[in-house]
Amino acid sequence: MRASARGALRLRGPARRTPAVSRDTAPPAAAAPAEASPGLRGRLHGFVDDLGALKHPLFRRYWFGSLGAVAGTQFIILATGWLVVDGLGGSPRDLGYVGAATAAPTIAVNLFGGVLADRMDRRVLLIVTSAVTGVLVGLLAVLDATGAVEIWHVVAISAALGLVYGVDWPVRNAFFPQLIDEEQMISAVALNSVMWQATRIVSPAIAGIAIALFGTAFVFAASAACFGVMVVVLLALRVERAVTGPRSAMVRELFEGVAFIVRERLFAALMLVTYTTTFFAMSYIFLMPLMADELEIGAASFGFMLSAIGVGAVSGTVLSFRLQRVAGLGPMMLTASFGSSLFVFLFAWSPVYALSVALVYCAGITNSIFLITSMTVMQLRVPEELRGRVMGIHAITFSLISLGGLVGGFIADAFGIRVAIAFGACVLACVALAVALTQPEVRRIRSHAATPNA
C-alpha cells in the first residue's frame, strides 16, 4: 500500500502539466502553437488533470449525487441555528446545546461506524443512513410548519441525527476510494472537499433567502428531499465490496484502528492538529447567528457571510491542487493552521460586516488547504483493511466543530461572543506551534510522497 501510494503521488508531479498533444498523432505544425502558448494549455491540462477522479463513471455519479446530501446537511445547519435563535428566542447556551446534541452522539458512534464500514457493504450502509436522515429532517419540518416545535424537539432530533452521522461520515470516507484508481486519490479528496465547500457557497445563500421568504420549515423540507436524491443515486450504483481483513471481536477491531493512529507518529500529529482546528478554530461557524446579532445583520446578509466561508474553501481547494506540486505538504499544513488562527482571531474583533466577510473568506481558504492535505496523506497511508476504522477516528473532527460550539456558547455567555471566538483561535496557534517545533516528521512531509522521509 505504501509503495503504491508513493507512486501515485509522484504521478501528480509537474511532468503531467504539459499539454496533452500526442507526438504520434499530432502533425508537426501543431507543435508550434502548443509551444507558443504553454501557459494557457498547461493550465487547461492541469485543470482537467485535477478533476481526474471524475473520469471514473461510478465516482462521477456518486459525486454528483452526493451534492444533494451535502446541500441538505448545510440546510440543516443554517435552518436549525436560525430556528433556535430567531424563531424560538433561544440563548447562546441553547444554541450550544443543539450543537452538542449532534456532536456527542456522533463522537460516541464514529469508531463503531468505522468498524461497520470495514465489516459490511458500505453502499448499503449509506443507503440506510441517508434514508433515516431524510425522515428525521422531514419530521422537524412538520413540527416547524405546524407551530408545534420547541427547543427540546430540536435538541432531540439533532441527537438522533448525530447517531446517524456517526455511522454515515466514516462510511462515506471509506467508500469513495472504492470508486477510483489509487493514482486519482488526491483528485478525489480535493473533489470531495469541493463538493462540501461549493454547497457551503450556494446552500447558505439559498437557505437564507428561503428563510426570509418562506420560513425555516421550507428549508427543512428541502433538506429531506436532498437526502432522497442521495438514496436514489446509491440504489443505482453497482460496486463490489471492499477487501477486508479477518474478523475478530468488534471491540478488538475498534482498538486496532486506535492503535494504528498511536503507533504512526505522523497520524497522531495530524489528528492532534486537525482536532484542534475543528474544535477551537472552526466551531465559530455554529456561533455565527450570535455574530449576526453583534454585526446587526439580517437573514440574507447572514447567509451571504456563511457563503463567503464556502467561497474561501473552494479557493483553498484550487490552491491546494497547485501548491502540492511546488511546496511540501507538511509546511503547507502548518502554515494553513497558523493562517486559520490569525484570520479567525481578526474576525472575532471585526467591527464591520464587510471586513468580517473578507476575514471568514480567508479563514475558509486556510482551513480547506489544511484539511485536504492532511486527508490526502491519511488516505494514501492507511491499509485498506483499516480504512473504515481510521476514517471513523478522523470523522470525529467534524463532530468537534459543533461540540466546540457548546464550549464557545458557554464562553460567549460569560465573556461575550468575540472573546469566545478569539480564544479558540489562540488555542490553535499554540498547538500548531508546538507540533511544528516538536514533530520534525510533519515538517518533512514532501509534496509528491506520502511519507515524511520521501
C-alpha positions in Angstrom: 0.0 0.0 0.0 2.7 2.5 0.9 4.8 1.8 -2.1 2.0 2.2 -4.5 0.9 5.3 -2.6 4.2 7.0 -3.3 4.0 6.1 -6.9 0.5 7.5 -7.1 1.6 10.8 -5.6 4.5 11.1 -7.9 2.1 10.9 -10.9 0.9 14.3 -9.7 4.2 15.9 -10.4 5.0 18.7 -12.8 5.5 16.4 -15.8 1.8 15.8 -16.0 1.1 19.5 -16.6 2.4 19.5 -20.1 -0.1 20.0 -23.0 -2.0 16.8 -24.0 -0.6 16.6 -27.5 0.4 13.2 -28.8 3.7 13.0 -30.7 2.5 10.1 -32.6 -0.7 11.6 -34.0 -0.2 15.4 -33.9 1.2 17.0 -37.2 4.5 18.9 -36.8 2.7 22.2 -37.4 0.6 21.6 -34.3 3.7 21.7 -32.1 4.3 25.4 -32.7 1.0 26.7 -31.2 1.4 24.4 -28.2 4.9 25.8 -27.5 3.7 29.3 -28.3 1.0 29.3 -25.6 2.2 26.8 -23.0 0.7 28.8 -20.1 -2.9 28.5 -21.3 -2.7 24.9 -22.5 -0.7 24.0 -19.4 -3.4 25.5 -17.1 -6.2 23.8 -19.0 -4.5 20.4 -18.9 -3.7 20.9 -15.3 -7.3 21.7 -14.5 -8.5 18.6 -16.4 -5.9 16.5 -14.5 -7.1 17.9 -11.2 -10.6 16.6 -12.0 -9.2 13.2 -13.0 -11.3 11.3 -10.5 -14.5 12.4 -12.3 -13.3 10.3 -15.3 -14.5 7.2 -13.4 -18.2 6.8 -14.1 -19.0 5.3 -10.6 -17.2 8.1 -8.8 -18.8 10.7 -11.1 -22.3 9.5 -10.4 -21.6 9.2 -6.7 -20.1 12.7 -6.5 -22.9 14.5 -8.2 -25.5 12.5 -6.2 -23.7 13.4 -3.0 -24.3 17.1 -3.7 -27.8 16.5 -2.7 -26.9 15.1 0.7 -24.3 17.6 1.4 -26.6 20.5 0.4 -29.2 19.0 2.7 -26.6 19.0 5.6 -25.8 22.7 5.0 -29.6 23.5 5.1 -29.9 21.7 8.4 -27.0 23.7 10.0 -28.3 27.1 8.9 -32.0 26.5 9.5 -31.5 24.9 12.9 -29.4 27.7 14.2 -31.8 30.3 12.9 -34.8 28.5 14.3 -33.3 28.3 17.7 -32.1 31.9 18.0 -34.7 33.8 15.9 -37.8 31.5 15.8 -37.7 30.2 19.3 -35.8 33.0 21.1 -33.1 30.7 22.3 -30.0 31.9 24.2 -26.3 31.3 23.2 -26.4 28.3 25.6 -29.4 26.8 23.8 -27.5 27.1 20.6 -24.6 25.3 22.2 -26.9 22.5 23.5 -28.2 21.9 20.0 -24.6 21.7 18.6 -23.6 19.4 21.4 -26.7 17.2 20.9 -25.4 16.5 17.4 -21.8 16.2 18.2 -21.8 14.0 21.3 -23.7 11.0 19.8 -21.6 11.4 16.6 -18.4 11.1 18.5 -19.7 8.2 20.5 -20.6 6.3 17.4 -17.9 7.3 15.0 -15.5 4.5 15.9 -18.3 2.0 15.8 -19.3 3.3 12.4 -15.7 2.8 11.2 -15.9 -0.9 12.3 -19.1 -1.3 10.4 -17.5 0.2 7.3 -14.8 -2.5 7.5 -17.3 -5.3 8.1 -20.4 -4.5 5.9 -21.3 -3.4 2.4 -20.6 0.4 2.5 -23.1 1.2 -0.2 -25.9 -0.4 1.7 -24.9 1.4 4.9 -25.0 4.7 3.1 -28.5 4.0 1.7 -29.8 3.4 5.2 -28.1 6.4 6.8 -29.3 8.7 4.0 -32.9 7.5 4.2 -33.0 7.8 8.0 -31.6 11.3 7.9 -34.3 12.4 5.4 -37.0 11.0 7.7 -35.7 12.8 10.7 -35.3 16.2 8.9 -38.8 15.7 7.4 -40.2 15.3 11.0 -38.6 18.5 12.0 -40.1 20.3 9.0 -43.6 19.1 10.0 -43.1 20.2 13.6 -41.9 23.6 12.5 -44.6 24.1 9.9 -47.4 23.2 12.4 -46.0 25.6 15.0 -45.6 22.7 17.5 -41.8 22.8 17.5 -39.9 23.6 20.8 -36.3 23.7 21.6 -36.3 20.2 23.1 -37.6 18.9 19.8 -34.7 20.4 18.0 -32.3 19.0 20.6 -33.8 15.5 20.4 -33.8 15.4 16.6 -30.3 16.8 16.5 -29.2 14.0 18.8 -30.8 11.4 16.6 -29.1 12.9 13.5 -25.8 12.8 15.5 -26.2 9.0 15.8 -26.8 8.6 12.1 -23.9 10.9 11.2 -21.6 8.8 13.5 -22.1 5.9 11.0 -22.5 7.9 7.8 -19.4 10.0 7.8 -16.7 7.3 8.3 -18.5 5.1 5.8 -18.5 7.9 3.2 -14.8 8.5 3.6 -14.1 4.8 3.4 -16.4 4.2 0.4 -15.2 6.7 -2.2 -11.7 5.1 -2.6 -13.5 2.0 -4.0 -14.7 4.1 -6.9 -11.3 5.3 -8.2 -7.8 4.2 -9.0 -5.3 5.0 -6.3 -3.4 7.4 -8.6 -6.5 9.6 -8.5 -6.7 9.8 -4.7 -5.5 13.4 -4.4 -8.1 14.4 -7.1 -10.8 12.5 -5.3 -10.0 14.0 -1.9 -10.0 17.5 -3.3 -13.2 17.0 -5.3 -14.9 15.7 -2.1 -13.8 18.9 -0.5 -15.1 21.0 -3.4 -18.4 19.1 -3.0 -18.7 20.3 0.6 -17.4 23.7 0.1 -19.3 24.5 -3.1 -22.5 23.7 -1.3 -21.4 26.0 1.5 -21.3 28.8 -1.0 -24.7 28.2 -2.6 -26.7 26.5 0.2 -26.5 29.2 2.9 -27.4 31.9 0.4 -30.3 29.9 -0.9 -31.4 28.9 2.6 -31.0 32.4 3.9 -33.3 33.8 1.2 -35.7 30.9 1.6 -36.0 31.5 5.3 -36.7 35.2 4.7 -39.4 34.3 2.2 -40.9 31.0 3.4 -39.5 30.2 6.8 -37.3 27.5 8.3 -39.9 24.7 7.8 -39.5 25.0 4.0 -35.7 24.7 4.3 -36.0 21.5 6.4 -38.4 20.0 3.8 -35.9 20.8 1.0 -33.2 19.2 3.1 -35.2 16.0 3.4 -35.7 15.9 -0.4 -32.0 16.3 -0.9 -31.3 13.1 1.1 -33.9 11.4 -1.1 -31.8 12.2 -4.1 -28.8 10.5 -2.4 -30.8 7.4 -1.8 -31.8 7.1 -5.4 -28.2 7.5 -6.6 -26.9 4.9 -4.3 -29.5 2.4 -5.3 -28.4 2.7 -8.9 -24.7 2.2 -8.1 -23.2 -1.3 -8.5 -20.0 -1.6 -6.6 -18.0 -4.6 -5.5 -17.4 -4.9 -1.7 -14.0 -3.7 -0.5 -11.5 -6.3 0.6 -11.5 -6.7 4.4 -9.2 -8.4 6.8 -10.1 -11.3 9.1 -12.8 -10.5 11.6 -12.4 -10.6 15.3 -14.3 -9.2 18.3 -15.8 -5.8 17.5 -14.1 -4.1 20.4 -10.8 -5.5 19.4 -11.3 -4.3 15.8 -12.2 -0.9 17.1 -9.0 -0.6 19.1 -6.9 -1.8 16.1 -7.7 1.5 14.5 -6.8 3.5 17.6 -3.5 1.5 17.9 -2.6 2.3 14.3 -3.0 6.0 15.0 -1.0 5.9 18.2 1.7 3.8 16.5 2.1 6.1 13.5 3.5 9.3 14.9 2.6 11.2 11.7 -1.0 10.2 12.0 -1.0 11.1 15.7 0.3 14.6 14.9 -2.1 15.1 12.1 -5.0 14.1 14.2 -4.0 16.4 17.0 -3.8 19.5 14.8 -7.0 18.5 12.9 -8.9 18.0 16.2 -7.7 21.4 17.5 -8.5 23.1 14.2 -12.1 21.9 14.1 -12.9 22.2 17.8 -11.4 25.6 18.5 -10.9 27.4 15.2 -13.9 26.2 13.1 -16.6 26.0 15.8 -17.3 29.7 15.3 -19.5 28.6 12.4 -22.1 27.4 14.9 -21.9 30.7 16.7 -22.4 32.8 13.6 -26.0 33.6 14.4 -24.6 35.4 17.5 -22.1 37.3 15.4 -25.0 38.2 13.1 -26.7 39.9 16.1 -23.4 41.5 17.0 -23.0 43.0 13.5 -26.7 43.8 13.3 -27.4 42.0 10.0 -30.5 40.1 8.8 -31.0 36.6 7.4 -29.9 37.3 3.8 -26.7 39.0 4.9 -26.1 36.2 7.4 -26.4 33.6 4.7 -24.1 35.6 2.4 -21.4 35.7 5.2 -21.6 31.9 5.6 -21.3 31.6 1.9 -18.1 33.6 2.0 -16.6 30.8 4.1 -17.5 28.3 1.3 -16.1 30.5 -1.4 -12.8 30.7 0.6 -12.8 26.9 1.0 -13.2 26.4 -2.7 -10.4 28.8 -3.4 -8.3 26.9 -0.9 -9.1 23.7 -2.8 -7.8 25.2 -6.0 -4.7 26.5 -4.3 -4.0 23.1 -2.8 -4.0 21.5 -6.2 -1.2 23.9 -7.3 0.7 24.2 -4.1 1.1 20.4 -3.7 3.2 20.5 -6.9 5.7 23.1 -5.6 5.6 23.0 -1.8 5.9 20.4 0.9 2.7 19.1 2.4 4.0 19.5 5.9 4.8 23.2 5.6 1.5 23.7 3.8 -0.5 22.2 6.6 1.3 24.0 9.4 1.2 27.4 7.6 -2.5 26.9 6.9 -3.1 26.2 10.6 -1.3 29.4 11.6 -3.3 31.3 8.9 -6.6 29.9 10.2 -5.8 31.0 13.8 -4.9 34.5 12.6 -7.9 35.1 10.4 -10.4 33.7 12.9 -8.8 35.9 15.6 -9.1 39.0 13.5 -12.7 38.1 12.6 -13.6 37.9 16.3 -12.8 41.6 16.7 -14.0 42.8 13.3 -16.3 45.8 13.8 -17.9 45.9 10.4 -19.7 43.5 8.2 -17.6 43.9 5.0 -14.4 43.2 6.9 -16.0 40.2 8.6 -16.9 38.7 5.2 -13.3 39.1 4.0 -11.8 37.5 7.0 -14.1 34.4 7.0 -13.3 34.1 3.3 -9.5 33.9 4.2 -10.2 31.5 7.0 -12.1 29.3 4.6 -9.0 29.2 2.3 -6.6 28.1 5.1 -8.9 25.6 6.7 -9.5 24.0 3.3 -5.8 23.7 2.5 -5.1 22.0 5.8 -8.0 19.5 5.7 -7.3 18.5 2.1 -3.6 17.9 2.5 -3.9 16.0 5.8 -6.7 13.8 4.5 -4.7 13.0 1.3 -1.8 11.7 3.3 -4.1 9.7 5.5 -6.0 8.0 2.7 -2.7 7.0 0.9 -1.0 5.7 4.0 -3.8 3.7 5.7 -4.1 0.0 4.9 -7.4 -0.9 3.2 -8.4 -3.3 5.9 -8.2 -0.5 8.5 -9.6 2.3 6.3 -13.0 2.4 7.8 -11.8 2.5 11.4 -9.2 5.2 10.7 -11.8 7.2 8.9 -14.0 6.7 11.9 -11.4 8.3 14.1 -10.9 11.1 11.6 -14.7 11.7 11.3 -14.7 12.8 14.9 -13.1 16.0 13.6 -16.5 17.1 12.0 -18.3 16.4 15.3 -15.8 18.6 17.2 -16.9 21.6 15.2 -20.4 21.5 16.8 -19.1 20.3 20.2 -16.7 23.3 20.2 -19.8 25.4 19.6 -21.0 24.2 23.0 -17.8 25.4 24.7 -17.9 28.6 22.7 -21.5 29.1 23.8 -20.6 28.9 27.5 -17.6 31.3 27.0 -19.9 33.7 25.0 -22.4 33.6 27.8 -19.7 34.6 30.3 -17.4 36.9 28.3 -19.1 37.7 25.0 -19.1 36.1 21.6 -16.0 37.9 20.4 -13.9 36.6 23.3 -15.2 33.1 22.7 -14.1 33.1 19.0 -10.7 34.8 19.8 -9.9 32.2 22.5 -10.3 29.3 20.1 -8.0 30.9 17.6 -5.3 31.4 20.2 -5.5 27.7 21.2 -5.0 26.6 17.6 -2.0 28.8 17.2 -0.4 27.3 20.3 -1.0 23.7 19.3 0.3 24.3 15.7 3.4 25.9 17.1 4.0 23.0 19.5 3.7 20.5 16.6 5.9 22.5 14.3 8.7 22.6 17.0 8.4 19.1 18.4 7.4 16.9 15.4 10.0 17.3 12.6 8.4 14.4 10.7 5.4 16.6 10.0 7.6 19.4 8.6 9.4 16.9 6.3 6.4 15.7 4.5 7.0 16.4 0.8 4.6 17.3 -1.9 4.8 14.1 -4.0 5.4 11.5 -1.4 3.1 10.1 1.3 5.8 9.6 3.8 7.7 12.2 5.7 11.1 11.0 4.6 10.5 10.8 0.9 
